[in-house]
Amino acid sequence: MTAAAPPTGGDDPWHQVYDALDTEHDYEITEIDGALPEGLTGTLYRNGPGRWQVGESLLDHIFDGDGMLSLFSFADGRARYRNRYVRTRHYRHGQRTGRTGLRGLGTQRPGGMPGNMLRPPANVANTGVVLHAGQLLALWEGGRPYRLDPDTLETLGEHSFGGRLKVMSAFSAHPSRCPDTGELFNFGMDFTRARSLRCYRVDPGGRLHHLPRVPLPYTPWNHDFALTRRHLVFVVNPVIPKAAQILLGTGSIADGLSYEPHRPTCFAIVPRYGGKARVIEHEALLGFHIVNAFEDGGDIVVEFVRFADWAQVSTAFRDFRTSDFPWGCGLMRYRVTPSGKVTGEELCSGPMELPHADVRRAGRPHRHTYFAGRTGTGIGIQRFDHATGERAAHELPPGHGFGEPVFVPRAPGAPEGDGWLLTLAYDPAAHRSRLLVLDARDVAADPVATLHLRHHIPMGFHGAFTERVARPPAT
């Protein structure tokens, strides 16, 4: 995470993690404490904004920064780091002109109302990442993915799945792969028809198939879903775009999102291979990231991190350079019966976010949930054991930052929980990042290995691990 611009952080030193990283790197990581595990072979891809400015202009929202892919490749006891910006239209415009010119989610285009009217936000490809059918995709909330070379991270262009994903269609940042069939499922807001979701199935060969549209009682902004063996499961919360403000350009798109708790949260149960969706209305909830869902007899069980305060979340996203990270207040499980009864229970409480589970357990009961969260004296990477109720934490030093923990099994057939957690940590005093390799069986212990980078990586969002090893480009 090397800063190429003056620090823009707030009073707390950790806010320097939002400094830009203008340099694209490619090097072997040689400064390692401990030793890389022998079985750790593959590639960790991570996505997130690499900079929140264009020229001298600072961007106004955490989701507006140019997408930057990072990879950590592991093979033969060695590790390599590489990063590249996604060459989106927003990135290329900024490089060419040195100034903002496209509308963002929270950053308005110059020119006031006339300059922003009827203009959608620029696709900055900065949120999620997935490798499927040999294609590495950088994902964003409101548009088509960008395809990159999985070895060099060279941008190959916007990806339409052979024309099956139309220009105005969205392919969201949180796809889910079935561990049994190898199919990838996802959704997108259906901009061509109000009050609906569009769902997709991508077969193991990479061909996209459309599922029936899911009608909803309102037009929401939705971020995530989960996959069971027979269904896609959505927890659609009443975060509603104010269409007039957004379309007329009188305010930013982010400021045009309104949490309306008088409307219901909708549990949408969508058959994986076609058929009518069930939409069950429940009193309003607020959550963004779903851990997993599974079928228990005829019931659907879904787990996610719940938030209590939309104002705190929206303010933190807008004032990210000075505000605290927006934390959820509890890990929740909800059960939906065939008759439509919904019951919920809190599994563990306290500030937490960026939850993750073993992706091999997608669609079936899982024992361990991993997340970043506050401890009694700081923050750390944590594991919640559903069987025992135990909560263990690897606490970071005071003032240090963190990233999403990604579970990697020790071997393809290893039991759940037998593997490693890979997560980024940030040291504000050195203005450098490090990758921690934690033993998932003993999260509180010292890292198995700590890989020190030569620079910092700006605060990112989501990552994914694959057994495929990214190779250095030919020289």
C-alpha positions as CSV (number, residue, x, y, z in Angstrom):
1,M,0.0,0.0,0.0
2,T,2.6,2.8,-1.0
3,A,1.2,6.3,-0.8
4,A,1.7,8.3,-4.0
5,A,-0.2,11.2,-2.7
6,P,-0.2,13.2,0.6
7,P,-2.0,11.4,3.4
8,T,-5.8,12.2,3.3
9,G,-6.7,10.3,6.5
10,G,-8.5,11.6,9.6
11,D,-7.2,12.1,13.1
12,D,-6.6,8.4,13.6
13,P,-3.4,7.1,11.9
14,W,-5.2,4.1,10.5
15,H,-7.1,6.4,8.1
16,Q,-3.9,6.6,6.1
17,V,-5.0,3.2,4.6
18,Y,-7.2,5.4,2.3
19,D,-4.1,7.0,0.7
20,A,-3.7,6.3,-3.0
21,L,-1.5,3.5,-4.4
22,D,-0.5,4.8,-7.8
23,T,2.3,2.3,-8.4
24,E,1.6,-1.1,-10.0
25,H,3.9,-3.7,-8.5
26,D,5.2,-7.2,-9.3
27,Y,7.7,-8.8,-7.0
28,E,8.5,-11.9,-5.0
29,I,7.7,-11.4,-1.3
30,T,10.9,-12.2,0.6
31,E,10.3,-10.5,4.0
32,I,8.4,-13.3,5.7
33,D,8.1,-14.0,9.5
34,G,7.5,-17.7,10.2
35,A,7.2,-20.0,7.2
36,L,4.6,-20.5,4.5
37,P,2.7,-23.8,5.1
38,E,3.7,-26.6,2.7
39,G,0.2,-27.2,1.5
40,L,-0.6,-23.5,0.7
41,T,-0.7,-23.6,-3.1
42,G,-2.8,-21.3,-5.2
43,T,-3.8,-17.7,-5.6
44,L,-5.6,-15.2,-3.4
45,Y,-7.2,-12.4,-5.5
46,R,-8.4,-9.3,-3.8
47,N,-10.4,-6.3,-5.1
48,G,-11.0,-2.8,-3.9
49,P,-10.4,0.9,-4.7
50,G,-6.8,1.7,-5.1
51,R,-7.3,5.4,-5.0
52,W,-10.1,7.8,-4.2
53,Q,-9.0,10.8,-6.2
54,V,-8.6,11.8,-9.8
55,G,-5.8,14.3,-10.3
56,E,-6.1,16.7,-7.4
57,S,-9.8,16.0,-6.9
58,L,-10.9,13.8,-4.0
59,L,-13.8,11.5,-4.5
60,D,-16.8,11.7,-2.2
61,H,-17.7,8.1,-1.5
62,I,-15.9,4.8,-0.5
63,F,-17.4,3.0,-3.5
64,D,-16.2,5.5,-6.1
65,G,-12.5,4.7,-6.1
66,D,-10.9,3.0,-9.2
67,G,-10.9,-0.7,-8.9
68,M,-7.5,-2.3,-8.3
69,L,-6.9,-6.1,-8.3
70,S,-4.2,-7.6,-6.2
71,L,-3.0,-11.2,-6.3
72,F,-0.9,-13.3,-3.9
73,S,0.4,-16.5,-5.6
74,F,1.7,-19.3,-3.5
75,A,3.8,-22.2,-4.8
76,D,6.8,-24.3,-3.7
77,G,7.0,-22.3,-0.4
78,R,7.3,-19.0,-2.2
79,A,4.9,-16.1,-2.6
80,R,4.5,-13.3,-5.2
81,Y,2.5,-10.1,-5.2
82,R,1.1,-8.3,-8.2
83,N,-1.4,-5.4,-8.6
84,R,-3.0,-3.8,-11.6
85,Y,-5.8,-1.2,-12.0
86,V,-8.8,-2.2,-13.9
87,R,-8.8,-0.1,-17.1
88,T,-12.4,1.0,-16.9
89,R,-13.7,4.0,-18.7
90,H,-13.5,5.9,-15.4
91,Y,-9.9,5.0,-14.9
92,R,-8.9,5.8,-18.5
93,H,-10.7,9.2,-18.4
94,G,-8.9,10.2,-15.2
95,Q,-5.5,9.1,-16.6
96,R,-6.1,11.0,-19.8
97,T,-7.5,14.3,-18.4
98,G,-6.3,14.4,-14.8
99,R,-9.8,15.4,-13.6
100,T,-13.2,13.9,-12.7
101,G,-15.6,13.7,-15.6
102,L,-18.0,10.8,-14.9
103,R,-20.6,10.5,-12.2
104,G,-19.9,8.2,-9.3
105,L,-22.2,6.6,-6.7
106,G,-21.5,9.4,-4.2
107,T,-19.4,11.8,-6.4
108,Q,-21.3,14.1,-8.7
109,R,-20.0,15.0,-12.1
110,P,-19.0,18.7,-12.6
111,G,-21.8,20.8,-14.0
112,G,-24.5,20.5,-11.3
113,M,-27.9,19.2,-12.1
114,P,-27.5,19.5,-16.0
115,G,-24.2,17.7,-15.8
116,N,-25.7,14.7,-13.8
117,M,-29.2,14.4,-15.1
118,L,-30.0,10.9,-16.5
119,R,-26.4,9.8,-16.0
120,P,-25.7,6.4,-14.4
121,P,-22.7,5.9,-12.1
122,A,-19.5,4.9,-13.7
123,N,-18.6,1.2,-13.5
124,V,-15.3,1.2,-11.5
125,A,-15.1,-2.6,-11.1
126,N,-13.9,-2.3,-7.5
127,T,-15.9,-4.6,-5.2
128,G,-15.7,-8.4,-5.8
129,V,-13.6,-10.9,-7.8
130,V,-14.2,-14.4,-9.0
131,L,-12.4,-16.9,-11.3
132,H,-14.8,-19.0,-13.2
133,A,-14.4,-21.2,-16.3
134,G,-10.8,-19.8,-16.6
135,Q,-12.1,-16.2,-16.7
136,L,-11.1,-13.7,-13.9
137,L,-13.8,-11.2,-13.4
138,A,-13.7,-7.9,-11.4
139,L,-17.2,-7.2,-10.2
140,W,-19.1,-4.1,-9.3
141,E,-22.7,-3.5,-8.1
142,G,-24.4,-1.9,-11.0
143,G,-23.0,-3.1,-14.3
144,R,-21.3,-5.8,-16.2
145,P,-18.0,-7.4,-14.9
146,Y,-14.6,-6.6,-16.4
147,R,-12.5,-9.6,-17.5
148,L,-8.7,-9.7,-16.6
149,D,-5.9,-12.0,-17.4
150,P,-5.6,-14.3,-14.3
151,D,-1.8,-14.2,-14.5
152,T,-0.9,-10.7,-15.5
153,L,-4.1,-8.9,-14.4
154,E,-4.2,-7.1,-17.8
155,T,-7.7,-5.8,-18.5
156,L,-9.3,-7.6,-21.4
157,G,-12.5,-5.6,-21.5
158,E,-16.0,-5.5,-20.2
159,H,-17.5,-9.0,-20.2
160,S,-21.0,-9.7,-21.6
161,F,-20.9,-13.5,-21.6
162,G,-21.0,-13.6,-25.3
163,G,-23.7,-10.9,-25.6
164,R,-26.1,-12.6,-23.1
165,L,-25.6,-9.9,-20.5
166,K,-27.0,-6.7,-22.1
167,V,-25.5,-3.2,-21.7
168,M,-28.0,-2.0,-19.0
169,S,-27.8,-5.3,-17.1
170,A,-26.0,-5.7,-13.8
171,F,-24.0,-8.7,-12.6
172,S,-23.5,-8.2,-8.8
173,A,-20.4,-8.3,-6.8
174,H,-21.3,-11.4,-4.7
175,P,-21.7,-14.5,-6.9
176,S,-21.9,-17.9,-5.3
177,R,-20.6,-21.2,-6.7
178,C,-22.3,-24.5,-6.1
179,P,-19.6,-26.9,-4.7
180,D,-21.5,-29.9,-6.1
181,T,-22.1,-28.8,-9.7
182,G,-19.5,-26.1,-10.3
183,E,-22.2,-23.7,-11.5
184,L,-21.9,-20.0,-10.6
185,F,-25.1,-18.1,-9.6
186,N,-25.6,-14.4,-9.3
187,F,-28.1,-11.6,-9.6
188,G,-28.5,-8.0,-10.7
189,M,-31.0,-5.2,-10.3
190,D,-33.3,-5.3,-13.3
191,F,-33.0,-1.7,-14.6
192,T,-35.4,-2.4,-17.5
193,R,-38.3,-3.3,-15.1
194,A,-39.0,-1.8,-11.7
195,R,-39.6,-3.8,-8.5
196,S,-37.6,-6.8,-9.6
197,L,-34.4,-8.8,-9.4
198,R,-32.8,-10.6,-12.3
199,C,-31.0,-13.9,-11.5
200,Y,-28.4,-15.8,-13.5
201,R,-26.8,-19.2,-13.7
202,V,-23.4,-19.5,-15.3
203,D,-22.6,-23.1,-16.2
204,P,-19.2,-24.7,-15.6
205,G,-18.2,-23.8,-19.2
206,G,-18.9,-20.1,-18.6
207,R,-22.2,-19.8,-20.5
208,L,-24.8,-17.5,-18.8
209,H,-28.4,-18.5,-18.5
210,H,-31.2,-16.2,-17.4
211,L,-33.6,-17.3,-14.6
212,P,-37.2,-15.9,-14.3
213,R,-37.4,-12.3,-13.0
214,V,-38.2,-12.0,-9.3
215,P,-41.0,-9.5,-8.6
216,L,-40.8,-7.5,-5.4
217,P,-43.1,-5.0,-3.7
218,Y,-40.7,-2.1,-4.1
219,T,-37.5,-1.3,-6.0
220,P,-34.6,-1.9,-3.6
221,W,-30.9,-1.6,-3.6
222,N,-29.6,-5.1,-2.8
223,H,-26.0,-6.2,-2.2
224,D,-25.8,-10.0,-1.6
225,F,-27.6,-13.4,-1.6
226,A,-26.9,-17.0,-0.6
227,L,-27.2,-20.3,-2.4
228,T,-28.7,-23.6,-1.1
229,R,-28.8,-26.9,-3.0
230,R,-32.1,-25.9,-4.6
231,H,-32.6,-22.2,-4.2
232,L,-31.1,-18.7,-4.3
233,V,-32.0,-16.9,-1.0
234,F,-32.3,-13.1,-0.8
235,V,-32.8,-10.9,2.3
236,V,-34.0,-7.8,0.6
237,N,-34.1,-4.8,2.9
238,P,-36.1,-1.6,2.3
239,V,-33.2,0.6,1.2
240,I,-35.0,2.4,-1.6
241,P,-33.5,4.6,-4.4
242,K,-35.3,8.0,-4.7
243,A,-35.7,7.9,-8.4
244,A,-36.5,11.5,-9.0
245,Q,-33.5,12.9,-7.2
246,I,-31.2,10.4,-8.9
247,L,-32.5,10.8,-12.4
248,L,-32.8,14.6,-12.2
249,G,-29.2,14.8,-10.9
250,T,-30.2,17.1,-8.0
251,G,-28.2,15.0,-5.6
252,S,-25.8,12.0,-5.5
253,I,-27.0,8.5,-6.1
254,A,-25.8,7.5,-2.6
255,D,-27.6,10.3,-0.9
256,G,-30.7,9.2,-2.9
257,L,-30.8,5.9,-1.0
258,S,-33.3,5.9,1.8
259,Y,-33.9,3.3,4.5
260,E,-37.7,3.0,4.9
261,P,-38.4,0.7,7.9
262,H,-42.2,1.1,7.4
263,R,-41.7,-1.2,4.4
264,P,-41.0,-4.9,4.9
265,T,-37.8,-6.9,4.5
266,C,-38.4,-9.5,1.8
267,F,-37.1,-13.1,2.1
268,A,-37.1,-14.2,-1.5
269,I,-36.7,-17.9,-2.2
270,V,-35.8,-18.4,-5.9
271,P,-35.6,-21.9,-7.5
272,R,-32.2,-22.5,-9.0
273,Y,-33.5,-24.0,-12.2
274,G,-36.6,-22.0,-12.9
275,G,-40.0,-21.8,-11.3
276,K,-42.0,-19.2,-9.3
277,A,-40.1,-17.4,-6.5
278,R,-41.6,-17.2,-3.0
279,V,-41.4,-13.7,-1.4
280,I,-42.1,-13.6,2.3
281,E,-42.5,-10.2,4.0
282,H,-41.1,-9.5,7.4
283,E,-40.6,-6.5,9.6
284,A,-37.7,-4.3,8.4
285,L,-34.2,-5.5,8.9
286,L,-30.8,-4.1,7.8
287,G,-27.9,-6.2,6.6
288,F,-25.5,-6.3,3.7
289,H,-23.4,-9.5,3.8
290,I,-24.9,-13.0,3.9
291,V,-22.7,-15.8,5.2
292,N,-24.5,-18.8,4.0
293,A,-27.9,-20.5,3.6
294,F,-29.1,-24.1,3.7
295,E,-32.2,-26.2,3.7
296,D,-33.3,-27.9,6.9
297,G,-36.1,-30.2,6.0
298,G,-38.6,-27.9,4.3
299,D,-37.2,-24.8,6.1
300,I,-34.7,-22.3,4.7
301,V,-32.0,-21.1,7.2
302,V,-30.0,-18.0,6.3
303,E,-27.2,-16.3,8.3
304,F,-26.0,-12.7,7.9
305,V,-24.6,-9.7,9.9
306,R,-27.4,-7.4,11.0
307,F,-27.0,-3.6,11.3
308,A,-29.0,-1.3,13.6
309,D,-28.5,2.1,12.1
310,W,-28.7,3.1,8.4
311,A,-27.6,6.7,9.1
312,Q,-24.4,5.4,10.7
313,V,-23.7,3.2,7.7
314,S,-24.4,5.8,5.0
315,T,-22.5,8.5,6.9
316,A,-19.4,6.3,7.3
317,F,-19.4,5.4,3.6
318,R,-19.5,9.1,2.7
319,D,-17.1,10.3,5.3
320,F,-14.8,7.3,5.1
321,R,-11.6,9.3,5.4
322,T,-12.4,10.5,8.9
323,S,-15.2,8.2,10.3
324,D,-15.1,4.8,11.9
325,F,-15.6,1.7,9.9
326,P,-19.4,0.8,9.7
327,W,-19.8,-2.2,12.0
328,G,-22.7,-4.6,12.2
329,C,-24.1,-5.3,15.6
330,G,-24.8,-9.1,15.5
331,L,-24.5,-12.4,13.7
332,M,-28.1,-13.5,13.0
333,R,-29.8,-16.7,11.7
334,Y,-33.3,-16.6,10.3
335,R,-35.5,-19.6,9.6
336,V,-38.3,-19.5,6.9
337,T,-40.8,-22.3,7.1
338,P,-42.9,-23.6,4.1
339,S,-45.9,-21.7,5.5
340,G,-44.0,-18.4,5.4
341,K,-43.3,-18.1,9.2
342,V,-40.0,-16.3,9.8
343,T,-38.1,-16.6,13.1
344,G,-34.7,-15.2,14.0
345,E,-32.0,-15.7,16.6
346,E,-28.8,-13.8,17.4
347,L,-25.8,-16.1,17.4
348,C,-23.3,-13.6,18.8
349,S,-23.3,-9.9,19.2
350,G,-20.9,-7.0,19.0
351,P,-19.4,-4.9,16.2
352,M,-18.4,-7.1,13.2
353,E,-18.4,-7.2,9.4
354,L,-16.9,-8.9,6.3
355,P,-18.2,-12.4,7.3
356,H,-16.9,-15.4,5.5
357,A,-17.3,-19.2,5.7
358,D,-15.7,-22.2,4.0
359,V,-17.1,-21.9,0.4
360,R,-17.1,-25.7,0.2
361,R,-20.0,-25.5,2.7
362,A,-22.1,-23.2,0.5
363,G,-25.7,-24.5,0.6
364,R,-25.2,-26.8,3.5
365,P,-24.8,-26.3,7.3
366,H,-21.5,-24.9,8.3
367,R,-19.8,-24.9,11.7
368,H,-17.5,-21.9,11.5
369,T,-18.1,-18.3,10.6
370,Y,-15.1,-16.0,10.3
371,F,-15.3,-12.2,10.4
372,A,-13.4,-9.0,11.4
373,G,-14.7,-7.4,14.5
374,R,-14.1,-5.5,17.7
375,T,-12.7,-7.2,20.7
376,G,-12.7,-6.0,24.3
377,T,-9.5,-4.0,23.7
378,G,-9.2,-3.5,19.9
379,I,-10.1,-5.2,16.7
380,G,-9.2,-8.6,15.3
381,I,-10.0,-11.5,13.0
382,Q,-12.5,-13.8,14.7
383,R,-14.0,-17.2,14.5
384,F,-17.4,-18.2,15.8
385,D,-18.0,-22.0,16.4
386,H,-21.6,-22.8,16.0
387,A,-21.3,-26.2,17.7
388,T,-19.8,-24.9,20.9
389,G,-20.7,-21.2,20.9
390,E,-17.0,-20.3,21.4
391,R,-15.7,-17.0,19.9
392,A,-11.9,-16.8,19.4
393,A,-10.0,-13.8,18.1
394,H,-6.6,-12.9,16.7
395,E,-6.2,-9.4,17.9
396,L,-4.3,-6.8,15.9
397,P,-2.0,-4.3,17.5
398,P,-3.7,-1.0,18.6
399,G,-4.4,1.3,15.6
400,H,-3.8,-1.4,13.0
401,G,-6.3,-2.0,10.1
402,F,-7.6,-5.2,8.7
403,G,-9.2,-6.9,5.7
404,E,-11.8,-9.6,5.1
405,P,-10.6,-13.1,6.3
406,V,-10.7,-15.8,3.5
407,F,-10.7,-19.4,4.5
408,V,-8.4,-21.8,2.6
409,P,-8.7,-25.6,3.3
410,R,-5.5,-27.4,4.2
411,A,-6.3,-29.9,1.4
412,P,-9.3,-30.3,-1.0
413,G,-10.8,-33.0,1.2
414,A,-9.8,-31.5,4.6
415,P,-12.6,-31.2,7.2
416,E,-14.3,-27.8,7.6
417,G,-12.1,-25.6,9.8
418,D,-8.9,-27.4,9.0
419,G,-7.0,-24.8,7.0
420,W,-5.8,-21.2,7.1
421,L,-7.3,-17.7,7.2
422,L,-5.7,-15.2,4.8
423,T,-6.2,-11.6,5.7
424,L,-4.5,-8.2,5.2
425,A,-3.4,-6.1,8.1
426,Y,-2.2,-2.5,8.0
427,D,0.5,-0.9,10.1
428,P,0.0,2.9,10.1
429,A,3.4,3.7,11.7
430,A,5.2,2.0,8.8
431,H,2.5,2.8,6.2
432,R,2.8,-0.8,5.0
433,S,0.5,-3.8,4.7
434,R,1.1,-7.4,5.5
435,L,-0.7,-10.6,4.7
436,L,-1.4,-12.8,7.7
437,V,-1.6,-16.6,7.4
438,L,-3.6,-17.8,10.5
439,D,-4.2,-21.3,11.6
440,A,-8.0,-21.5,11.4
441,R,-8.0,-24.2,14.1
442,D,-6.3,-21.8,16.5
443,V,-7.2,-18.3,15.4
444,A,-5.9,-16.6,18.5
445,A,-2.4,-18.0,18.1
446,D,0.5,-16.1,16.4
447,P,0.4,-16.2,12.6
448,V,1.8,-19.2,10.9
449,A,3.4,-16.7,8.5
450,T,3.4,-13.0,8.1
451,L,4.2,-11.7,4.6
452,H,5.4,-8.0,4.7
453,L,4.8,-6.0,1.6
454,R,7.0,-3.1,0.4
455,H,4.0,-0.7,0.5
456,H,0.4,-0.4,1.7
457,I,-2.7,-1.7,0.0
458,P,-5.6,0.7,0.3
459,M,-8.7,-0.5,2.2
460,G,-10.4,-3.0,-0.1
461,F,-13.5,-5.1,-0.1
462,H,-13.6,-8.7,-1.1
463,G,-11.3,-11.6,-2.1
464,A,-11.4,-15.1,-3.4
465,F,-8.9,-18.0,-3.3
466,T,-8.3,-20.5,-6.1
467,E,-6.0,-23.6,-6.3
468,R,-4.8,-22.3,-9.7
469,V,-1.3,-20.7,-9.3
470,A,-0.9,-17.3,-11.1
471,R,2.4,-17.4,-13.0
472,P,4.7,-14.4,-13.5
473,P,4.4,-12.9,-16.9
474,A,7.0,-14.0,-19.5
475,T,10.0,-11.8,-19.8
